[in-house]
């Protein structure tokens, strides 16, 4: 770790973080959850909120893909996405659903100068109606392929990179 200039898990827990929260709205796959933990660690997200039936640590399938990030990323579980969004709003976060929806704006147009919480939805149904109704807006990742969708863990990586890239 030292030769790469990386923080230890202990140092990471107190290190400065980007003012970004990821909210997982009923994500079902433990591998996706583990991968998103790892991505949140890589981009120093402030927190990860797990909602509804989104699996939570400890679980071996989450740990398998998280590679220890469950110990370095602050996380909380909320019974509903509404509770998670309310908690983020109370901390002054603007809530954006990452979803292809009427009126959504391209992700690259978001000015990351404020606290932002990104809602990522279920692998099949996307962000719930409850999440969409409470969001301050929707953003989408421009795509040109036939499928017009990305795996939720890939979406997390693209979205987090776009939020922090101007700060590097």
C-alpha positions in Angstrom: 0.0 0.0 0.0 2.7 2.5 0.9 4.5 2.2 -2.4 1.3 3.0 -4.2 0.5 6.0 -1.9 -2.8 4.4 -0.7 -4.4 4.9 2.6 -4.7 2.1 5.1 -8.3 1.1 6.0 -7.8 3.0 9.3 -6.7 6.1 7.6 -9.5 5.9 5.0 -12.1 6.0 7.8 -11.0 9.5 8.8 -9.9 10.8 5.4 -11.7 13.6 3.6 -14.4 12.4 1.3 -16.3 13.7 -1.7 -19.8 15.1 -0.8 -21.6 12.3 -2.6 -24.0 9.7 -1.2 -25.0 6.7 -3.2 -28.5 5.4 -2.3 -29.3 1.8 -3.5 -33.0 1.4 -4.0 -33.9 -2.3 -3.7 -30.8 -3.6 -5.5 -31.0 -7.3 -5.3 -27.6 -8.7 -6.2 -25.0 -9.2 -3.4 -22.3 -9.0 -6.0 -23.6 -5.7 -7.3 -23.7 -4.3 -3.7 -20.2 -5.5 -3.0 -19.0 -4.0 -6.3 -20.6 -0.7 -5.4 -19.0 -0.7 -2.0 -15.7 -1.1 -3.7 -16.5 1.7 -6.2 -17.6 4.1 -3.3 -14.2 3.3 -1.6 -12.3 4.1 -4.8 -14.0 7.5 -5.3 -14.1 8.3 -1.6 -17.9 8.7 -1.5 -19.2 10.1 1.8 -21.6 7.2 2.4 -23.6 4.4 0.9 -27.3 4.0 1.9 -28.8 0.6 1.4 -32.6 0.6 1.2 -35.4 -1.9 1.3 -34.3 -5.5 0.5 -30.9 -4.4 -0.7 -28.5 -6.9 0.9 -26.2 -5.6 3.6 -23.0 -6.8 5.2 -21.9 -9.0 6.6 -22.3 -11.6 3.9 -19.7 -13.6 2.1 -21.1 -12.8 -1.4 -20.9 -9.0 -0.7 -17.4 -9.4 0.8 -16.2 -11.4 -2.2 -16.6 -8.4 -4.5 -16.2 -5.6 -1.9 -12.7 -6.8 -1.1 -12.7 -5.0 2.3 -14.6 -1.9 1.3 -17.4 -2.7 3.7 -14.9 -1.7 6.4 -13.8 1.6 4.7 -17.1 3.0 3.3 -19.5 4.5 5.9 -22.9 2.8 5.2 -26.4 2.6 6.7 -29.5 0.5 6.0 -32.9 2.2 5.7 -36.2 0.3 5.6 -37.4 2.4 2.8 -35.9 4.6 0.1 -38.1 7.5 1.5 -36.2 7.2 4.8 -32.8 7.3 3.1 -33.8 10.3 0.9 -35.1 12.2 3.9 -31.9 11.5 5.8 -29.8 12.8 2.9 -32.0 15.9 2.5 -31.7 16.7 6.2 -27.9 16.8 5.6 -28.4 19.3 2.8 -28.0 16.9 -0.2 -29.6 17.4 -3.6 -31.2 14.1 -4.6 -30.8 12.9 -8.2 -32.2 9.6 -9.5 -29.9 8.0 -12.1 -32.7 6.9 -14.5 -33.8 7.3 -18.0 -37.0 9.4 -17.5 -38.9 12.2 -19.1 -37.0 15.4 -18.4 -33.8 13.7 -17.3 -30.5 15.6 -18.1 -27.2 14.0 -19.2 -25.0 13.2 -16.2 -22.2 15.3 -17.5 -24.3 18.4 -17.2 -24.5 18.1 -13.4 -22.4 20.7 -11.7 -20.9 18.9 -8.7 -20.4 22.0 -6.5 -23.0 20.9 -4.0 -23.8 17.9 -1.9 -25.4 15.3 -4.2 -27.0 12.0 -3.4 -27.5 9.7 -6.4 -30.2 7.1 -6.3 -29.5 3.8 -8.2 -32.3 1.4 -8.7 -33.2 -2.2 -8.9 -31.5 -4.2 -11.7 -34.8 -4.9 -13.5 -37.2 -2.1 -12.5 -34.9 0.8 -11.9 -35.5 3.5 -9.4 -38.8 3.1 -7.6 -41.7 5.5 -8.1 -41.2 6.5 -4.4 -37.6 7.4 -5.2 -38.4 9.2 -8.4 -41.2 11.2 -6.6 -38.8 12.4 -3.9 -35.9 13.1 -6.2 -35.0 16.7 -7.1 -34.4 15.5 -10.7 -33.2 12.7 -12.9 -29.9 12.3 -14.7 -29.0 9.7 -17.2 -25.8 8.3 -18.7 -25.8 8.9 -22.5 -25.7 5.6 -24.4 -25.6 4.8 -28.0 -25.9 1.0 -28.0 -29.0 -1.1 -28.7 -29.6 -2.0 -25.0 -29.9 1.5 -23.5 -29.0 0.2 -20.0 -26.0 -0.6 -17.9 -25.5 -2.9 -14.9 -26.1 -1.0 -11.7 -22.5 -1.5 -10.5 -21.2 -0.1 -13.8 -23.6 2.8 -13.5 -22.2 3.6 -10.0 -18.7 3.7 -11.4 -19.5 5.9 -14.4 -21.6 8.3 -12.2 -19.1 8.6 -9.4 -16.3 9.2 -11.8 -18.3 12.0 -13.5 -19.0 13.6 -10.1 -15.3 13.7 -9.0 -13.3 14.0 -12.2 -13.1 17.8 -12.1 -11.6 17.5 -8.6 -8.6 15.4 -9.6 
